[in-house]
Amino acid sequence: MAATSLTYALLVVLAIIYVFPFLISVATSFKPDAEATQSPLSLIPETFTTAAYERLFLNSDFPLWFRNSVIVAIVVTAGRIFFNSLAGYALARIPFKGRGIIFGALVAVMAVPGVVLLIPKFLVIKQLGIYNSFAGLIIPLLADAAGIFIMKNFFESIPPSVEEAARLDGAGTFRTFWSVVLPMAVPALVTISILSFQGSWNELSHFIIASQSPDLVTLTKGVAQLSSGTLGQGTQYPLKLGAAVIMTIPVAILFFVFQKRIMNASAGAVKE
Amino acid sequence: MTATTPTPEATSVVAPRRGAPAPRRGGGRSTSRNLAGWVFVSPMLLILGLFLVLPIVMAAWVSISDWGGRGSPFASTVGFVGGENYQKLLTGGGLAQKDFATSLRNNAYYVLLVVPLQTALSLGLAVLVNRRALRGRGFFRTAFYFPSVTSSVAITVVFLFLFTASGAVNRVLAWVGIHGPNWVNDPRGVIHIVLGVFGVDSPPPALQSAPLLGLPWWQWIAGPSVSMCVFIFMAIFTTSGTFMLLFIAALQNISGEIDEAAQVDGANGRQRLFRVTIPMLRPTIFTVVTLGLIGTWQVFDQIYTGTQGGPAKTTLTPAFLSYQTSFISQNWGQGAAIAFILFAIIVALTVLQRFALRERGVPRRKRFTKGDAA
């Protein structure tokens, strides 16, 4: 009995530590600047103000950053759904020559750490003439080996008899894939959509090297520069925390709606 | 993007080509299958090739060239300098070498602290949350996992606020009478601080020499700076949720019977945890440690958002230094060389991870006999 209550006490303390940073961000974003520094622990603002949000939305480039992030995340997600399922289907179901080599290459490519590729990716983006464009922000992010694996595993679990029936009806490979197999793969497609959206929404380093233009700044890049003082704003914690809160909201909504699926997928993706 | 999209027409044109010269029956079908397969994977191959394989080749060239950032790195004006960029970093004796050594030191302490702590914490969380009789299991899991899905930029902004000189963390420390440091702006090494308590404030003569990468021993043993500690806490905070999920999955694969058998044999809770459960989690622990090692050598986002390498370069990491050297100082060859050395470090660790994953395939019973023999 004593052991059980000790477990609960420990869990509650830990949960408070994990949740507190998010609660304090929301609370502080509604405080005036001075109060934010004077009472950094209070979860209820003494003077409630939306000044930070007004500044973010009315007097800064924040709405532009938000728009850019939305565009990039949506296009990347749509692109990955299509390309990952195409490649995953071929690797799972089309016994073509060279499949083994491609699969091996994919495993090798997955091991290359993203941070190491910053300079090289910049070089290629420059050479292709897509520096300072949405194409440069989006196309390199479409390469996603982990998503291909998720789709491949899913397609392997679909009974082959389904495709046989379609093929006997005279459907070609793409028709079979598009109108028979793909609709069955909706659960896996939802998983990779969530992971893709989350991944591209939270991406930072690629956006840093893919453009310089102020018109193409995304949320992560804009808020990071705001935070490190590159943009020359002093402390202004309510403003910075308000920005952090807003950039967390889309991912948080996605997380709470699809919680179970996200948790299963991230445990599975690392394991396989 | 649209250019690489295979259209339905493209594939269906291929499909009915039955009349192609075939050595035996069904040969035409396999040709069309080959084509369909390649058409399906081609968009992915193109993107992966352009943005993963080609970049590596280009960067390899830049790291042995004197390209200055203007025009194509393959232009005839760009000269081959051999291993000069690498040599400057490893034996040059200048500022480049000192910065590189400093970044390696900083990141090594980061890895050394983050990996064991995040593994232990995530295992602990998993064991706590996995209890069958626990109420509010879902809530606790969500609370611990949530930091893992949010952006590192947002978390860094929050942590910078929590760890200001008069911030939340120092207020809490003041409750128990501790006067907290000026966290993010404090460049003092933790080990130097401890030595200072014992009256050792300056390097003893033995530690003044600098045989390893041009950085004096005294600097190597400085420990992570107080500033770096903030990033260490943050890494543990954000990654423990993900690894907790891995441990929960592994715990659920362990059958309850084994635990019950141990209970029947009279083992108490603690004995069951340390003698039964943890040994059976060994493969997962190994995986988590290797993934941790790979991840912690790539710290970039947090440093970019937080300190940009400061104070006094004590949060400089190889990943950030590589970025800074190339994009800010325009010293592309050297930046690429740093990236390749970092790559080598991470590849060595990835090989270790593949090895760890292979062990997962060993049937359970075999693993036990192996363990028993040892």
Interface residues (C-beta under 8 A of the other chain):
Chain A: A3 T4 T7 L10 L11 L14 A15 Y18 V19 F20 P21 F22 I24 S25 T28 A36 T37 P40 L41 G79 F82 F83 N84 L86 A87 Y89 A90 L91 I94 P95 F96 K97 G98 R99 I102 L106 V109 A111 V112 P113 G114 V115 V116 L117 L118 I119 P120 K121 F122 L123 V124 Q127 L128 A135 I138 I139 P140 L142 A143 A145 I148 G172 T173 F174 R175 F177 W178 Q198 W201 N202 L204 S205 I208 I209 L219 T220 V223 A224 S227 S228 Y237 K240 L241 A243 A244 V245 M247 T248 V251 A252 F255 Q259 I262 M263 S266 A267 V270 K271
Chain B: M1 T5 P6 P8 A10 T11 S12 V14 A15 P16 S32 R33 N34 L35 A36 G37 W38 F40 V41 P43 M44 L45 I47 L48 L50 F51 L52 V53 L54 P55 I56 M58 A59 V62 S72 P73 L125 L128 V129 R131 A133 L134 F139 F140 R141 T142 A143 F144 Y145 F146 P147 S148 V149 T150 S151 S152 V153 A154 I155 T156 V157 V158 F159 L160 F161 L162 T164 S166 G167 A168 R171 V172 F237 T242 L245 L246 I248 A249 G269 T287 L291 I294 W297 Q298 F300 D301 Y304 T305 G306 T307 Q308 A319 S322 Y323 S326 F327 W332 G335 A336 A339 F340 L342 F343 I346 V347 T350
